[in-house]
Amino acid sequence: MFAMDWLAKRAELSPNQIALTIQKTGESITYADWNASSNQVAHWLLSLGIQKGDRVAVLAMNCKEYLDIWFACGKIGAILQNLNWRLTNDELCKLISDATPDVLIYGPSFVERVKELQANTTSIKEWFALSDKASEEDAAFQKGMLKCPKNAVPPIELTPDTPWVICYTGGTTGLPKGAIISHGNVTANAINTVSSWGLDANDVAILNAPLFHVGGLNVFTSPLVYMGGRSILCESFDVDKVFDLVESGGVTVFFGVPTMFIMMQEHPRWEEADFSKLKFVISGGASCPLPVFEKFWAKGVSFKTGYGLTEAGPNTFWLPEEDVQKKPGSVGFPLMHIQVAVREVRDDNKEEGALHLSNNGKEVEGELLIRGPHVIQGYWNQPEASAKALEGGWLRTGDLVRKDKDGYFYIIGRLKDMFISGGENVYPAEIESTLHEHAAVAEAAVIGVPEPKWGEVGLALIRLHEESADTDAAELLTYCKERLAGYKVPRKMQFVSEIPKTGAGKIDKKLLQKQFGN
């Protein structure tokens, strides 16, 4: 494996193949055209003095220019810092101070926020605005890059270890950690994905996951570039647009988080939607309730669970087509160039349990460990956290898994989400899935809260379907008692109008713990 200029190579191999469709305008862009515009951005960055290893920050909604910048950074060895626009300015200032980018490029939606950032940050030398065509007088980015040539930039030595992106993890405490994603990591993820998931040049994916997350960059986007496929670029997730694109946009594969699929199934268009053109749909980012699977299966869709994390690509597992309904909820087996292991969790997580390799034929539960060329080498400016996360050459994911006797893996929760009630380990994801099976429940989130007798017990936050507003806690508790061991049944239930989400669309357990956990 070696590092390369991805778009330049694709422009040689399939120059006239459509690489991108811009959902907002309907414009189609070939690989040759995309490579040319990314070359212009690379020349422009060089003209600003950006060199190998320098950071380039972007604060913008999904757009073509964002993708140009990402691949332009790859051409010159610069590092993209993809800022999460859902964070507060105080949080963004901390991330900017951490990575110290030389330039920050921002979209038209963030003009006012940038004024505040400019007053509170010192590392950024220059700020450049993107245009939405309504404010072209501020489009410093477009004006600069359009003056630059479309030919290739001078070649630069890139290795698999050359950093390409600093992608910040959600963070459960303190400052989020900046995962350093290298050229080798992106390449390995693409190879693992196309070789194990069966992607090819005819595949088309909806790109509506935010580009400030590794899911937007690498679940389908970079693997499809690797294979010469096409992405439909959307500014953000819009449920109506998803139905439109699935039915008439040529989409063959789709990735989303459970919240997105729940919104789709609650939408009036769900019953009549035609999903027959899809090869498969993958749910990731959080545990997905079984009823969501079943509704897709009833429409003939190969709907399955995926698993990934910022520090590992993200793509890590694949469930074979013939096992989708035979092994519901399983993520399947590790991808081609990936090895995983399971570390047993013992004594309230204070003592290391036995390590079981994935192919040892035993059924086991514990923390998932991963190794392979898709795994990062560490976090930006955090050597201690890097050493802890990558101890012994294995990535400590903090995710709890079960491997069954047939070797199939299931994600059962987060190590930090797990709570102990009366000496028993309780996994919120299992309870949430059970609650979702009740017809009245639209969404459910479970956290552990202190309790004098048992140490901790479960608190369930419930959002009901509008037509089921008269459902009470007693009914749901009875439902759980019939399906779960007594120690797993939530001791408390609270009905809410909305369950908060993180920037990745996951249920924000950290916020729920802060609001309800005492």
Buried (B, 14 or more C-beta within 10 A) or exposed (E): EEBEBBBBBBBEEBBEBBBBBBBEEEEEBBBBBBBBBBBBBBBBBBEBEBEBEBBBBBBBBBBBBBBBBBBBBBBBBBBBBBBBBEBEBEBBBBBBBBBBBBBBBBBBBBEEBBEEBEEEBEBBEEBBBBBBEEEEEBBBBBBBBEEBEEEBBEEBEBEBEBBBBBBBBBEEEEBBBBBBBBBBBBBBBBBBBBBBBEBEEEBBBBBBBBBBBBBBBBBBBBBBBBBBBBBBBBBEBBBEBBBBBBBEBBBBBBBBBBBBBBBBBEBEBBEEBEBEEBBBBBBBBBBBBBBBBEBBBEBEBBBBBBBBBBBBBBBBBBBBEEBBEEBBBBBBBBBBBBEBBBBBBEEEBEEEBEBBEBEEEEEBBBBBBBBBBBBBBBBBBBEEBBEEBBEEEBBBBBBBBBBEEEBBBBBBBBBBBBBBBEEEBBBBBBBBBBBBBBEBBBBBBBBBBEBEEBBBBBBBBBBBBEEEEEBEBEEBBEBBEEBBEEBBBBBBBEBBEEBBBBBBBBBBBBBBBEEBBE
